[in-house]
C-alpha cells in the first residue's frame, strides 16, 4: 500500500507566488508520507484570457517551472506530477499544455500533452477557446509509478471515456486528472464524471483541481479528490487551498477486478 496526494490551489498571475504556494503544499503532503504528489492544471500561472501563454512558455527540458519541479522532486524525494505548464509547440504562435512527471531523483520520466481542448461556452457570459493558443497533443501516455501504472490526462479529457478505456487496455490502474474545472461545469459534472471513470474501469482516480476566484477573473470549482476503484471518494478538499492524501491499495484493486470481471465482459 502506498500514499498519494493531490494539491488544490488558487493560482494567480505571479509565477513566483504560485510556485511558493505549490512548494509549501507539497511539503505538507510529503510530511504525510505521500510518494507521489499531483499538482493542478495551470498550477504555475492562471493567465488572463487576452494574455498570450507564449509570454511564459518554456522550451523542453529546461526552464524556471521545469527546474522548480525537478528540484522539488529531488529535494523532497517524491514523485511529482506537474499539472500542466506551457511548453513551446511546433506552431510558433501556440503552446503545448504539458503535464510533466518527475521521479524522486528529479529526473523527467514522461510528458503528456493535453489532447482535448476546451472550446466551449459554459454560459451566456463565459466562453473559452483553448485552441486559439494551445496546440493539441497526439500521444496517449501510460507510465509505471511507485503508486501503480498511471494514465495521464488533463481536465477536458475527462469527458471522453474512450481515452480512459484505452488507458485500461494499456494496463493502467490509476488515472491522473489535473484540472482547472470551471465552477459552473464543476458543480454539474466534476464528481459524477470522476466517479464514472473510476467505476467503469475499476481504477483509482487522482484529481487535483484549481479552486475559488482567480486574479484573471475565472472561478474554478475545487473539490480535488482521490477516488477508489469502486467509486468511493477517499478524500475531498472543500477549502480553496489544501491537500488530500489517501492510500492506494493495488492488491485490493486487483482482487476487485478478479472478483468483478466487468473488464473481461466487454463485447
Secondary structure, 3 states (H helix, E strand, C coil): CEEEEEEEECCCCCHHHHHHHHHHHHHHHHHCCCCEEEECCCCCCCCCCCCCHHHCCECCCCCHHHHHHHHHHHHHCCEEEEEEEEEECCCCCCEEEEEEEECCCCCEEEEEECCCCCEEECCCCCEEEHHHCECCCCCCCEEEECCEEEEEEEHHHHHCHHHHHHHHHCCCCEEEEEECCEHHHHHHHHHHHHHHHHHHHCCEEEECEEEEECCCCCEEECCCEEECCCCCEEEECCCCCEEEEEEECHHHHHHHHHHCCHHHHCC
